[in-house]
Amino acid sequence: MSSGIELGWRRSSYSGTEGDNCVEVAATEQAVYVRDSKNLARPAFAVGREGWGRFVSFAANA
């Protein structure tokens, strides 16, 4: 992510309490960014807000 946008990352409420399974998200008006907080060397990826909404709806009903 080289856009220079400062993101406010939030950890998933489903992430483990011992530092495992840590997924973090940060939302902007254009997209939702997702990263693995255990490996910050890997780049975050962005999903459009509409696509993110569909994913969250799917996951909630799974």
NORLINPE-V82327 format. One record per residue. RES is the residue in one small letter. PSI is psi in whole degrees, 0 to 359 (999 if undefined). OMEGA is omega in radians with two decimals (999 if undefined). Layout:
((RES & PSI & OMEGA) (RES & PSI & OMEGA))
This chain:
((m & 104 & -3.04) (s & 14 & -3.06) (s & 347 & -3.13) (g & 9 & 3.11) (i & 131 & 3.05) (e & 120 & -3.07) (l & 144 & 3.06) (g & 95 & -3.06) (w & 140 & 3.05) (r & 137 & 3.13) (r & 141 & 3.10) (s & 140 & 3.09) (s & 346 & 3.11) (y & 359 & 3.11) (s & 148 & -3.14) (g & 154 & -3.14) (t & 349 & -3.11) (e & 20 & 3.09) (g & 4 & 3.12) (d & 160 & 3.11) (n & 45 & -3.06) (c & 106 & 3.05) (v & 133 & 3.11) (e & 148 & 3.11) (v & 153 & 3.06) (a & 129 & -3.09) (a & 139 & 2.97) (t & 179 & 3.11) (e & 333 & -3.08) (q & 328 & -2.97) (a & 169 & 2.98) (v & 127 & -3.14) (y & 143 & -3.10) (v & 138 & 3.09) (r & 161 & 3.06) (d & 109 & -3.05) (s & 348 & 3.08) (k & 341 & -3.07) (n & 79 & -3.09) (l & 351 & 3.07) (a & 335 & 3.09) (r & 138 & -3.12) (p & 150 & 3.01) (a & 160 & 3.03) (f & 155 & -3.09) (a & 143 & 3.09) (v & 138 & 3.07) (g & 151 & -3.09) (r & 323 & 3.13) (e & 315 & 3.10) (g & 321 & 3.11) (w & 318 & 3.12) (g & 319 & 3.10) (r & 319 & 3.12) (f & 313 & -3.12) (v & 319 & 3.11) (s & 315 & 3.12) (f & 313 & -3.10) (a & 323 & -3.14) (a & 332 & -3.10) (n & 2 & -3.11) (a & 999 & 999))
